Amino acid sequence: MISLSLSALMICFFFLCLCRDLKGNRLTGQIPDEIGDCVSLKYLDLSFNLLYGDIPFSISKLKQLEDLILKNNQLTGPIPSTLSQIPNLKILDLAQNQLTGDIPRLIYWNEVLQYLGLRGNSLTGTLSPDMCQLTGLWYFDVRGNNLTGTIPQSIGNCTSFEILDISYNKISGEIPYNIGFLQVATLSLQGNRLTGKIPEVIGLMQALAVLDLSENELVGAIPPILGNLSYTGKLYLHGNKLTGEVPPELGNMTKLSYLQLNDNELVGTIPAELGKLEELFELILPTTILRVLFLQTSVLALH
């Protein structure tokens, strides 16, 4: 590990001459404006350092740049809208900084971008309907920001997405019905202010490996059709206001290893069908169901 101030000359030397990245080296200082003079750069990885200050607008001069990775620093200020002017940018990872302001809408019109990592900042504004213009994107992560508003009704058009994580923001309203048109492997809406019922169409999302709707204000019954999610390994519905009984159809989720239903208003008993879940590692149930189970066990013990 080295600790030294960052200079444009150093960056150009390391990346163009030594073909090495500079991540995890305790680099301090600001990213210099002169970085835009390294016009042949294709990959810029300054992650896991101690860099602070704004992201310089001059980075947009790097027309050959494909990967821009600045995560886990102390960068502040807005995301420069001029990043949309980098024609070959495929990976943009600015996670775990202190960035503020809206997500620039122009970024959503980059057909080449494949990975957008913005988690763990202080971004505000709303999720733009333009997000589905990212037709080449597979990874969309804005977890842990201060985004408000609702999930765009056009969310079902984001058909290239494989990971969609908008958890731990302040997003409200109902989950749009057409979210079921997504082909994502991970859908995480945890820790928002979502209301209404769980759309039954989610039970048709056969690619889902992780479904996390926990820590919202969802109501109504757990849709039995969720039992059709035969490839889902993790189902998190805890921390809502769900009512009714646990559907026995969940016993058809043969890949399920984590099931958390606690902190809801569910009633009834544990369906015997859950005993078919051979890969189940963790099962957390509401106290209302556990209380019934305890009473049943106590009665049996008396006999």
C-alpha positions as CSV (number, residue, x, y, z in Angstrom):
1,M,0.0,0.0,0.0
2,I,1.3,3.4,-0.9
3,S,0.1,6.8,0.3
4,L,0.8,9.8,-2.0
5,S,-1.0,12.6,-3.8
6,L,-2.5,11.9,-7.2
7,S,-1.3,13.7,-10.3
8,A,-2.2,13.4,-14.0
9,L,1.3,12.5,-14.9
10,M,1.2,9.6,-12.5
11,I,-2.1,8.3,-13.9
12,C,-0.9,8.5,-17.5
13,F,2.3,6.7,-16.6
14,F,0.7,3.9,-14.6
15,F,-2.1,3.3,-17.1
16,L,-0.4,3.8,-20.4
17,C,3.1,2.6,-19.6
18,L,2.7,0.0,-16.8
19,C,-0.8,-1.1,-17.7
20,R,-1.8,-1.2,-14.0
21,D,-4.7,0.2,-12.1
22,L,-4.3,2.4,-9.1
23,K,-7.1,1.0,-6.9
24,G,-6.5,0.4,-3.2
25,N,-3.4,2.5,-2.8
26,R,-4.5,5.1,-0.2
27,L,-4.1,7.8,-2.8
28,T,-5.2,11.2,-1.5
29,G,-6.1,14.6,-3.0
30,Q,-8.4,15.4,-5.9
31,I,-8.6,14.0,-9.3
32,P,-6.7,16.6,-11.4
33,D,-8.4,18.3,-14.3
34,E,-5.4,17.3,-16.4
35,I,-6.7,13.7,-16.4
36,G,-8.6,14.7,-19.6
37,D,-5.2,14.9,-21.3
38,C,-4.7,11.2,-21.1
39,V,-6.7,10.8,-24.2
40,S,-5.7,7.2,-24.9
41,L,-7.0,5.8,-21.6
42,K,-9.5,2.9,-22.0
43,Y,-9.6,1.9,-18.3
44,L,-9.5,4.2,-15.3
45,D,-9.8,2.5,-11.9
46,L,-9.1,4.7,-8.9
47,S,-11.4,2.8,-6.5
48,F,-10.7,2.2,-2.8
49,N,-8.6,5.2,-2.3
50,L,-9.0,8.5,-0.3
51,L,-9.7,10.8,-3.1
52,Y,-12.0,13.8,-2.4
53,G,-13.6,16.7,-4.3
54,D,-15.6,16.8,-7.4
55,I,-15.4,14.5,-10.4
56,P,-13.7,16.7,-13.0
57,F,-15.7,17.5,-16.1
58,S,-12.5,16.9,-18.1
59,I,-13.0,13.2,-17.8
60,S,-15.5,13.5,-20.6
61,K,-12.6,14.2,-23.0
62,L,-11.5,10.6,-22.7
63,K,-13.3,9.4,-25.8
64,Q,-11.6,6.0,-25.7
65,L,-12.6,5.3,-22.1
66,E,-14.6,2.1,-21.6
67,D,-14.4,1.6,-17.8
68,L,-14.6,4.4,-15.2
69,I,-14.4,3.0,-11.7
70,L,-14.2,5.6,-8.9
71,K,-16.1,3.7,-6.1
72,N,-15.2,3.8,-2.4
73,N,-13.6,7.2,-2.2
74,Q,-14.8,10.5,-0.7
75,L,-15.9,12.2,-3.8
76,T,-18.5,15.0,-3.5
77,G,-20.6,17.2,-5.8
78,P,-22.9,16.1,-8.6
79,I,-22.4,13.5,-11.3
80,P,-21.1,15.4,-14.3
81,S,-23.7,15.2,-17.1
82,T,-20.8,15.4,-19.5
83,L,-20.0,11.7,-18.8
84,S,-22.7,11.0,-21.3
85,Q,-20.3,12.3,-24.0
86,I,-17.9,9.4,-23.6
87,P,-19.1,7.3,-26.5
88,N,-17.6,3.9,-25.5
89,L,-18.3,3.9,-21.8
90,K,-19.5,0.5,-20.7
91,I,-18.8,0.5,-17.0
92,L,-19.6,3.5,-14.7
93,D,-19.1,2.7,-11.1
94,L,-19.3,5.7,-8.7
95,A,-20.6,3.7,-5.7
96,Q,-19.8,4.5,-2.0
97,N,-18.9,8.2,-2.3
98,Q,-20.7,11.3,-1.1
99,L,-22.1,12.4,-4.5
100,T,-25.2,14.6,-4.4
101,G,-27.8,15.9,-6.9
102,D,-29.9,14.1,-9.5
103,I,-28.8,11.3,-11.7
104,P,-28.2,13.1,-15.0
105,R,-30.9,12.1,-17.5
106,L,-28.4,12.2,-20.4
107,I,-26.6,9.2,-18.9
108,Y,-29.8,7.1,-19.6
109,W,-29.3,7.6,-23.3
110,N,-26.1,5.7,-23.5
111,E,-26.8,2.6,-25.5
112,V,-23.3,1.2,-24.9
113,L,-23.4,1.4,-21.0
114,Q,-23.6,-2.0,-19.4
115,Y,-23.0,-1.4,-15.7
116,L,-24.3,1.6,-13.6
117,G,-23.2,1.5,-10.0
118,L,-24.3,4.4,-7.9
119,R,-25.1,2.8,-4.5
120,G,-24.2,4.4,-1.2
121,N,-24.2,8.1,-2.2
122,S,-26.6,11.0,-1.3
123,L,-28.3,11.3,-4.7
124,T,-31.7,12.9,-4.8
125,G,-34.4,13.3,-7.4
126,T,-36.5,10.5,-8.9
127,L,-36.1,7.5,-11.1
128,S,-36.5,8.8,-14.6
129,P,-38.6,6.9,-17.2
130,D,-35.6,7.3,-19.4
131,M,-33.8,4.7,-17.5
132,C,-35.1,2.1,-19.9
133,Q,-33.3,3.8,-22.7
134,L,-30.2,2.0,-21.4
135,T,-30.8,-0.8,-23.8
136,G,-27.4,-2.5,-23.3
137,L,-27.5,-2.2,-19.4
138,W,-27.6,-5.4,-17.3
139,Y,-26.6,-3.9,-13.9
140,F,-28.5,-1.0,-12.3
141,D,-27.8,-0.3,-8.7
142,V,-28.8,2.9,-6.9
143,R,-29.2,1.3,-3.4
144,G,-28.8,3.5,-0.4
145,N,-29.4,7.0,-1.7
146,N,-32.2,9.6,-1.1
147,L,-34.3,9.0,-4.3
148,T,-38.0,9.9,-4.0
149,G,-41.0,9.6,-6.2
150,T,-42.4,6.4,-7.7
151,I,-41.2,3.5,-9.7
152,P,-41.7,4.5,-13.4
153,Q,-44.7,2.9,-15.1
154,S,-42.4,2.1,-18.0
155,I,-40.1,-0.1,-15.8
156,G,-41.2,-3.2,-17.7
157,N,-39.4,-1.8,-20.8
158,C,-36.0,-2.3,-19.1
159,T,-35.7,-5.8,-20.6
160,S,-31.9,-5.9,-20.7
161,F,-31.6,-5.5,-16.9
162,E,-30.4,-8.6,-15.0
163,I,-29.8,-6.8,-11.6
164,L,-32.2,-4.1,-10.5
165,D,-31.5,-2.7,-7.0
166,I,-33.3,0.4,-5.9
167,S,-33.4,-0.5,-2.2
168,Y,-33.0,1.8,0.8
169,N,-34.3,5.0,-0.8
170,K,-37.5,6.9,-0.2
171,I,-39.5,5.6,-3.2
172,S,-43.2,5.5,-2.6
173,G,-46.4,4.4,-4.4
174,E,-47.4,1.0,-5.7
175,I,-45.2,-1.5,-7.5
176,P,-46.2,-1.2,-11.2
177,Y,-47.9,-4.2,-12.7
178,N,-45.6,-4.2,-15.7
179,I,-42.6,-4.9,-13.5
180,G,-43.4,-8.5,-14.3
181,F,-42.1,-8.0,-17.9
182,L,-38.6,-7.7,-16.5
183,Q,-36.2,-10.6,-17.0
184,V,-34.0,-9.8,-14.0
185,A,-32.2,-12.3,-11.8
186,T,-32.2,-9.9,-8.8
187,L,-35.1,-7.6,-7.9
188,S,-34.4,-5.6,-4.7
189,L,-36.9,-3.0,-3.6
190,Q,-36.1,-3.3,0.1
191,G,-36.3,-0.4,2.6
192,N,-38.5,2.0,0.7
193,R,-42.1,3.3,1.3
194,L,-43.9,1.1,-1.2
195,T,-47.6,0.5,-0.6
196,G,-50.4,-1.6,-2.1
197,K,-50.4,-5.3,-2.9
198,I,-47.6,-7.5,-4.3
199,P,-48.4,-7.7,-8.0
200,E,-49.3,-11.3,-8.9
201,V,-47.4,-10.9,-12.2
202,I,-44.2,-11.2,-10.2
203,G,-44.9,-14.9,-10.0
204,L,-44.3,-15.1,-13.8
205,M,-40.7,-13.8,-13.5
206,Q,-39.0,-17.1,-14.1
207,A,-35.5,-15.7,-14.1
208,L,-35.7,-14.4,-10.5
209,A,-33.0,-15.8,-8.2
210,V,-33.4,-13.1,-5.5
211,L,-36.7,-11.3,-4.7
212,D,-36.5,-8.7,-1.9
213,L,-39.6,-6.6,-1.2
214,S,-38.9,-6.3,2.5
215,E,-39.2,-3.3,4.8
216,N,-41.9,-1.5,2.9
217,E,-45.6,-0.9,3.6
218,L,-47.1,-3.6,1.4
219,V,-50.5,-5.0,2.3
220,G,-52.7,-7.9,1.4
221,A,-52.0,-11.6,1.0
222,I,-48.9,-13.2,-0.3
223,P,-49.8,-14.2,-3.9
224,P,-49.8,-18.0,-4.2
225,I,-48.5,-17.6,-7.7
226,L,-45.1,-16.8,-6.2
227,G,-44.8,-20.6,-5.8
228,N,-44.1,-20.7,-9.6
229,L,-40.7,-19.1,-9.0
230,S,-38.8,-22.4,-9.2
231,Y,-35.4,-20.8,-9.6
232,T,-35.7,-18.3,-6.7
233,G,-33.2,-19.0,-3.9
234,K,-34.0,-16.0,-1.7
235,L,-37.4,-14.6,-0.9
236,Y,-37.6,-11.7,1.5
237,L,-41.0,-10.3,2.4
238,H,-40.4,-9.3,6.0
239,G,-41.2,-5.9,7.6
240,N,-44.4,-5.2,5.7
241,K,-48.2,-5.4,6.6
242,L,-49.0,-8.6,4.8
243,T,-52.0,-10.5,6.0
244,G,-53.6,-13.9,5.5
245,E,-51.9,-17.3,5.7
246,V,-48.6,-18.5,4.3
247,P,-49.5,-20.0,0.9
248,P,-48.7,-23.7,0.7
249,E,-47.7,-23.1,-2.9
250,L,-44.4,-21.7,-1.6
251,G,-43.5,-25.3,-1.1
252,N,-43.0,-25.5,-4.9
253,M,-40.0,-23.2,-4.8
254,T,-37.6,-26.0,-5.0
255,K,-34.4,-23.8,-5.0
256,L,-35.5,-21.7,-2.0
257,S,-32.8,-21.4,0.6
258,Y,-33.8,-18.2,2.4
259,L,-37.4,-17.3,3.3
260,Q,-38.1,-14.4,5.7
261,L,-41.7,-13.5,6.4
262,N,-41.3,-12.1,9.9
263,D,-42.7,-8.7,11.0
264,N,-46.0,-9.0,9.1
265,E,-49.6,-9.7,10.2
266,L,-49.8,-13.3,8.9
267,V,-51.9,-15.9,10.7
268,G,-52.4,-19.6,10.5
269,T,-49.9,-22.4,10.7
270,I,-46.8,-23.4,8.8
271,P,-47.9,-25.2,5.6
272,A,-46.7,-28.8,5.6
273,E,-45.6,-28.2,2.0
274,L,-42.7,-26.1,3.2
275,G,-41.2,-29.4,4.4
276,K,-40.5,-30.2,0.7
277,L,-37.9,-27.4,0.5
278,E,-34.8,-29.5,0.7
279,E,-32.4,-26.6,0.2
280,L,-34.1,-24.3,2.8
281,F,-31.4,-23.0,5.1
282,E,-33.1,-20.1,6.9
283,L,-36.8,-19.7,7.7
284,I,-38.0,-16.8,9.7
285,L,-41.7,-16.6,10.5
286,P,-43.9,-14.0,12.2
287,T,-44.4,-14.4,15.9
288,T,-48.2,-14.8,15.3
289,I,-47.5,-18.1,13.5
290,L,-44.8,-19.2,15.9
291,R,-47.2,-18.6,18.8
292,V,-49.8,-20.9,17.2
293,L,-47.1,-23.5,16.6
294,F,-46.0,-23.3,20.2
295,L,-49.6,-23.8,21.4
296,Q,-50.1,-26.7,19.2
297,T,-46.9,-28.3,20.4
298,S,-47.9,-27.7,24.0
299,V,-51.3,-29.4,23.5
300,L,-49.6,-32.4,21.9
301,A,-47.2,-32.6,24.8
302,L,-50.1,-32.8,27.2
303,H,-51.4,-35.8,25.4
